[in-house]
Amino acid sequence: MMHQSINRKKIYFYLLILLFLSTSFNFNLLKGFREISIINKININGLDKNEEKLVKEKLEIILNVNSFFLNKKIILKNLNQFNFLDSVTVQKILPSEINVNLIKTTFTGRTIIDGEKYYIGKNGKLTNVKQVNNKENLPLVFGKFEAKDFLKLQNILKKKKINLDKINKYFYYRNKRWDIQNKDGLTVMLPSKNLNESIDIYKKLIESRNLNTIKIVDLRIPKQIILTSEKK
């Protein structure tokens, strides 16, 4: 397809040169050439129907634009507002089509801001849940946090081989520390500093399998482990 697109470009380019050099220049022919170069179809790849509809509405501004003079930056600018997009590739299919190939980000959590629900993407952006279709059961994140801080925590947990699927809630506090709640009801209170060391301790406790009656593991104080059998 790429070779076909390039060959067509050459054909149209040489045709233009021929028209301009011809002593019997035909303005009607040039008009017809311009008309067949007008964009009349936008192909969106990589999204479901509802997401595709949202994107197409934003790209309607490029319809009826001459494909030879279309600046791809216009497309990228209009797609920039969709935080669920991780990658955008634009391809002109001469004479009158545009292919827009899109890759969605992976969502790792969900949160609520001012009553609105959002997904947290691996690209570090928040996406309103109304914009995308997502069937994954994602953990809920509470507090006024930056997406990059949440992703940083998850990356540390993954490096320590903590199973993220067993975590259903994250709590962020103003002193820049996190609590983690597992699906079995166990809550781990992490410190704002020495996070790696604290997660190592948490992992050892889980692997020991001696936490059946424990509801809270408090690791906030350096060199101390406080276990509570009932929630406060």
PyMOL commands that set and color helices and strands:
alter all, ss='L'
color gray80, all
select helices_A, chain A and resi 2-21+27-36+49-58+60-62+67-69+72-79+129-131+147-159+164-166+195-208
alter helices_A, ss='H'
color red, helices_A
select strands_A, chain A and resi 41-45+85-93+97-104+107-113+116-121+126-128+140-142+167-172+178-182+187-189+216-218+226-228
alter strands_A, ss='S'
color yellow, strands_A
deselect
rebuild
show_as cartoon
